[in-house]
Amino acid sequence: MHSFTPNATHAKQRGRTYVFTKTEFASFNNEMVSTLKRTAVLAAQQRIDAARICWDSFHDLNKDQYVISWFTSAMGPKLPSESLIKSGEQAYEALKTAVHSGERSKINSVNAIQSTKPIQR
């Protein structure tokens, strides 16, 4: 039987309830935010930066070499819409803002990573 613990923070994770003192929770939360900043946020930033650089390069190349670009796109792959890159940038910004806020509820509400699927064309 679970009882309510005064002056404690309850956190649910994968069906389990964890009880922290306020000091323990603050330490846990700081560690979680720090880990997310150096893993998920950094990885998302690197990926969206790489996607933007590639898209811009191919877009500029297609504008400069329009005849070759026309033949290539007629026979095969086409450059995806810039809106795809912009939506990735928005998802990254939402993730970064949520993690930097340090508020667990904001971090949990972000679907930036979960709803993003790899693009394979």
C-alpha positions as a Markdown table, in Angstrom:
| # | Residue | x | y | z |
|---|---|---|---|---|
| 1 | Met | 0.0 | 0.0 | 0.0 |
| 2 | His | 1.4 | 3.4 | -1.0 |
| 3 | Ser | 1.1 | 6.3 | 1.4 |
| 4 | Phe | 1.5 | 10.0 | 0.8 |
| 5 | Thr | 4.8 | 11.3 | 2.0 |
| 6 | Pro | 4.7 | 15.0 | 3.0 |
| 7 | Asn | 7.5 | 17.3 | 1.7 |
| 8 | Ala | 8.4 | 14.8 | -1.0 |
| 9 | Thr | 8.1 | 14.7 | -4.7 |
| 10 | His | 6.5 | 11.8 | -6.5 |
| 11 | Ala | 7.5 | 11.0 | -10.0 |
| 12 | Lys | 6.1 | 8.2 | -12.2 |
| 13 | Gln | 8.3 | 6.5 | -14.7 |
| 14 | Arg | 7.3 | 3.4 | -16.7 |
| 15 | Gly | 4.5 | 2.5 | -14.3 |
| 16 | Arg | 6.6 | 2.9 | -11.2 |
| 17 | Thr | 6.3 | 5.7 | -8.7 |
| 18 | Tyr | 9.5 | 7.1 | -7.2 |
| 19 | Val | 9.6 | 9.3 | -4.1 |
| 20 | Phe | 12.2 | 12.0 | -3.7 |
| 21 | Thr | 12.9 | 14.5 | -1.1 |
| 22 | Lys | 13.0 | 18.0 | -2.5 |
| 23 | Thr | 16.8 | 18.1 | -2.4 |
| 24 | Glu | 17.0 | 14.7 | -4.1 |
| 25 | Phe | 14.5 | 15.7 | -6.8 |
| 26 | Ala | 16.4 | 18.9 | -7.5 |
| 27 | Ser | 19.6 | 17.0 | -7.9 |
| 28 | Phe | 18.0 | 14.4 | -10.1 |
| 29 | Asn | 16.3 | 17.0 | -12.3 |
| 30 | Asn | 19.6 | 18.9 | -12.7 |
| 31 | Glu | 21.4 | 15.7 | -13.7 |
| 32 | Met | 18.5 | 14.8 | -16.2 |
| 33 | Val | 18.6 | 18.3 | -17.8 |
| 34 | Ser | 22.4 | 18.2 | -18.1 |
| 35 | Thr | 22.2 | 14.7 | -19.7 |
| 36 | Leu | 19.6 | 15.8 | -22.1 |
| 37 | Lys | 21.5 | 18.9 | -23.1 |
| 38 | Arg | 24.6 | 16.9 | -24.0 |
| 39 | Thr | 22.8 | 14.0 | -25.7 |
| 40 | Ala | 19.4 | 14.7 | -27.2 |
| 41 | Val | 19.6 | 18.4 | -27.7 |
| 42 | Leu | 23.1 | 18.3 | -29.1 |
| 43 | Ala | 22.3 | 15.4 | -31.5 |
| 44 | Ala | 19.2 | 17.2 | -32.7 |
| 45 | Gln | 21.2 | 20.4 | -33.3 |
| 46 | Gln | 23.9 | 18.6 | -35.2 |
| 47 | Arg | 21.3 | 16.8 | -37.4 |
| 48 | Ile | 19.3 | 19.9 | -38.2 |
| 49 | Asp | 22.4 | 21.9 | -38.9 |
| 50 | Ala | 23.6 | 19.2 | -41.3 |
| 51 | Ala | 20.2 | 19.0 | -43.0 |
| 52 | Arg | 20.1 | 22.8 | -43.5 |
| 53 | Ile | 23.6 | 22.9 | -44.9 |
| 54 | Cys | 22.9 | 20.1 | -47.3 |
| 55 | Trp | 19.6 | 21.5 | -48.4 |
| 56 | Asp | 21.1 | 25.0 | -49.0 |
| 57 | Ser | 24.0 | 23.5 | -50.9 |
| 58 | Phe | 21.8 | 21.4 | -53.2 |
| 59 | His | 19.3 | 24.2 | -53.7 |
| 60 | Asp | 22.1 | 26.6 | -54.7 |
| 61 | Leu | 23.6 | 24.0 | -57.0 |
| 62 | Asn | 20.2 | 23.3 | -58.6 |
| 63 | Lys | 19.8 | 27.1 | -59.2 |
| 64 | Asp | 23.3 | 27.4 | -60.7 |
| 65 | Gln | 23.2 | 24.2 | -62.8 |
| 66 | Tyr | 19.5 | 24.3 | -63.8 |
| 67 | Val | 19.8 | 22.2 | -66.9 |
| 68 | Ile | 21.6 | 19.3 | -65.2 |
| 69 | Ser | 19.2 | 19.7 | -62.3 |
| 70 | Trp | 16.2 | 19.4 | -64.6 |
| 71 | Phe | 17.6 | 16.2 | -66.1 |
| 72 | Thr | 18.4 | 14.7 | -62.7 |
| 73 | Ser | 15.0 | 15.5 | -61.2 |
| 74 | Ala | 13.2 | 14.2 | -64.3 |
| 75 | Met | 15.0 | 10.9 | -64.0 |
| 76 | Gly | 15.3 | 10.5 | -60.2 |
| 77 | Pro | 15.4 | 12.2 | -56.9 |
| 78 | Lys | 14.0 | 15.6 | -56.2 |
| 79 | Leu | 15.1 | 18.0 | -53.6 |
| 80 | Pro | 12.5 | 18.0 | -50.8 |
| 81 | Ser | 10.5 | 21.1 | -50.0 |
| 82 | Glu | 12.3 | 23.6 | -47.7 |
| 83 | Ser | 9.2 | 23.3 | -45.3 |
| 84 | Leu | 10.6 | 19.9 | -44.3 |
| 85 | Ile | 13.8 | 21.5 | -43.1 |
| 86 | Lys | 11.9 | 24.3 | -41.4 |
| 87 | Ser | 9.7 | 21.9 | -39.5 |
| 88 | Gly | 12.8 | 20.1 | -38.3 |
| 89 | Glu | 14.2 | 23.4 | -37.1 |
| 90 | Gln | 11.0 | 24.2 | -35.3 |
| 91 | Ala | 11.0 | 20.8 | -33.6 |
| 92 | Tyr | 14.6 | 21.4 | -32.5 |
| 93 | Glu | 13.8 | 24.8 | -31.1 |
| 94 | Ala | 10.8 | 23.3 | -29.1 |
| 95 | Leu | 13.1 | 20.6 | -27.7 |
| 96 | Lys | 15.8 | 23.1 | -26.8 |
| 97 | Thr | 13.4 | 25.5 | -25.1 |
| 98 | Ala | 11.8 | 22.7 | -23.1 |
| 99 | Val | 15.1 | 21.3 | -21.9 |
| 100 | His | 16.6 | 24.6 | -21.1 |
| 101 | Ser | 13.6 | 25.5 | -19.0 |
| 102 | Gly | 14.4 | 22.6 | -16.7 |
| 103 | Glu | 10.8 | 21.9 | -16.1 |
| 104 | Arg | 10.0 | 18.2 | -16.4 |
| 105 | Ser | 6.4 | 18.8 | -17.5 |
| 106 | Lys | 7.6 | 20.9 | -20.5 |
| 107 | Ile | 10.2 | 18.3 | -21.4 |
| 108 | Asn | 7.6 | 15.5 | -21.3 |
| 109 | Ser | 5.2 | 17.5 | -23.5 |
| 110 | Val | 7.6 | 17.9 | -26.3 |
| 111 | Asn | 7.1 | 15.4 | -29.2 |
| 112 | Ala | 10.0 | 16.7 | -31.2 |
| 113 | Ile | 12.0 | 13.5 | -31.1 |
| 114 | Gln | 9.2 | 11.0 | -30.8 |
| 115 | Ser | 7.1 | 12.3 | -33.7 |
| 116 | Thr | 10.0 | 12.9 | -36.0 |
| 117 | Lys | 10.6 | 10.0 | -38.4 |
| 118 | Pro | 13.7 | 9.5 | -40.6 |
| 119 | Ile | 13.4 | 10.7 | -44.2 |
| 120 | Gln | 14.3 | 8.0 | -46.7 |
| 121 | Arg | 13.6 | 9.0 | -50.2 |
